[in-house]
């Protein structure tokens, strides 16, 4: 059913799927669930998600009750199967900002030096956001969709790709 993944000696258990207060996928537009395209977490536990719905959503992983402790099936001494926790016990949705780009958001990274979030999109722009999802600046002039972003802390440089044979390097 897709709730458990195994590889080698390790396995991962699906904890849950985030839904909004109406039970819908958080990245939805026009009544349809849109793909989440990128996920970034900052040092304070804020999780930023972006997607094809042109929205930036901010989640607080520090405000959580956490998943319930694993129960043990006493007679067999093995972990008992437990239902996945609710989204609310995983993290709280702090806020959402819609229409962050003029097209789908296709890439995201963070700049911990400045506490910025950086997004790229189908609208051929890169936008820089503060930690509370306020636009700080914008880069134009890409010939195609921004397909990849990476912030390099050692050089304080932003690397970007836009369906081109070479990356672009910026000093944000």
C-alpha positions in Angstrom: 0.0 0.0 0.0 3.0 2.3 -0.2 3.2 2.9 3.6 6.5 1.2 4.2 9.7 1.3 2.2 12.6 -1.1 2.8 16.1 -1.1 1.5 19.0 -3.1 2.9 18.8 -3.3 6.7 16.7 -0.1 7.1 13.1 0.6 6.5 11.0 3.7 6.6 7.4 3.9 7.9 5.0 6.5 6.4 3.9 8.8 9.3 1.1 10.5 7.4 0.1 12.8 4.7 -0.4 16.5 5.3 -4.0 17.8 4.6 -5.6 21.2 5.2 -8.5 21.8 7.6 -11.0 20.5 4.9 -9.0 17.3 4.3 -7.6 18.5 1.0 -4.0 18.2 -0.1 -2.3 21.5 0.9 -1.1 22.3 -2.6 -4.5 22.5 -4.5 -5.8 24.9 -7.0 -9.1 25.0 -8.9 -10.2 22.1 -6.8 -7.4 19.8 -7.9 -4.4 18.6 -6.0 -1.2 20.0 -7.6 2.3 18.3 -7.3 4.6 19.5 -4.5 7.8 20.4 -6.4 10.2 21.2 -3.6 10.7 21.0 0.2 13.2 22.9 2.3 13.7 23.0 6.1 15.5 25.8 8.0 17.5 25.5 11.2 14.5 26.6 13.3 12.3 23.7 12.1 10.2 25.7 9.5 9.4 23.5 6.5 8.7 25.3 3.2 6.9 23.6 0.4 6.3 24.9 -3.1 4.5 23.4 -6.0 2.8 23.7 -9.4 -0.1 25.7 -7.7 2.3 28.7 -7.6 2.1 28.7 -3.7 4.6 28.8 -1.0 3.5 27.2 2.2 5.2 27.4 5.6 4.9 24.6 8.2 6.2 24.6 11.8 7.7 21.2 12.6 8.6 22.5 16.1 4.9 22.8 17.0 4.0 19.2 17.0 2.8 16.6 19.4 5.0 14.1 17.5 4.0 10.7 16.3 2.8 8.4 19.1 5.4 6.1 20.7 5.6 2.7 19.1 3.4 0.2 20.8 4.7 -3.3 21.5 2.6 -6.4 20.9 3.2 -8.0 24.3 2.6 -11.7 23.5 5.0 -11.7 20.5 7.4 -8.9 21.7 7.2 -7.3 18.3 6.2 -3.7 17.5 2.5 -3.5 16.9 1.1 -1.9 13.8 -0.3 1.5 14.6 -2.3 3.9 12.5 -0.4 6.8 11.0 -0.8 10.0 13.0 -2.8 12.9 11.8 -1.2 15.7 9.9 -1.8 18.0 12.9 0.5 15.9 15.1 3.2 16.1 12.4 3.4 19.9 12.1 1.3 23.0 12.0 0.6 25.1 8.9 1.8 28.6 9.8 0.8 30.4 6.6 0.5 30.1 2.9 1.3 32.6 0.1 -0.4 32.0 -3.2 0.5 33.4 -6.6 4.2 33.6 -5.7 5.2 33.2 -9.4 3.3 33.8 -12.6 3.7 30.0 -13.4 4.3 26.8 -11.5 7.2 26.9 -9.0 9.7 24.3 -10.2 12.7 24.8 -7.8 13.5 25.9 -4.3 16.5 26.3 -2.0 17.4 28.2 1.1 20.1 30.7 2.1 20.7 30.2 5.9 23.1 33.1 6.0 20.3 35.6 5.2 17.4 33.5 6.3 16.0 33.6 2.8 14.1 31.1 0.7 14.8 31.2 -3.0 12.3 29.9 -5.6 12.4 29.5 -9.4 9.6 28.9 -11.8 8.1 28.3 -15.2 7.8 32.1 -15.5 11.6 32.1 -16.0 12.3 34.1 -12.8 14.1 33.5 -9.5 12.5 35.1 -6.5 14.0 35.6 -3.1 11.7 35.5 0.0 12.2 36.4 3.6 11.5 33.7 6.3 7.9 35.0 6.6 7.3 34.7 2.8 7.7 38.4 1.9 9.4 39.0 -1.5 12.9 40.5 -1.1 14.1 40.5 -4.7 13.8 39.0 -8.2 16.1 37.9 -11.0 14.8 38.0 -14.6 16.1 37.1 -18.0 16.3 33.3 -18.0 15.6 31.8 -21.4 13.6 28.9 -20.1 12.0 27.4 -16.9 14.2 27.6 -13.8 14.8 23.9 -13.2 17.3 23.8 -10.3 18.6 26.0 -7.5 21.3 25.4 -4.9 22.8 27.8 -2.3 26.5 27.2 -1.6 27.3 28.4 2.0 31.1 28.2 1.6 31.1 30.7 -1.3 27.8 32.4 -0.5 26.7 31.9 -4.1 23.4 30.9 -5.7 23.7 28.3 -8.5 20.8 28.1 -10.9 19.9 26.1 -14.0 17.3 26.9 -16.6 17.3 24.1 -19.1 20.7 25.3 -20.3 24.1 23.6 -20.8 25.7 25.5 -18.0 24.6 26.7 -14.5 24.3 30.4 -13.7 26.1 31.6 -10.5 24.9 34.7 -8.5 26.0 36.5 -5.4 22.5 37.1 -3.9 
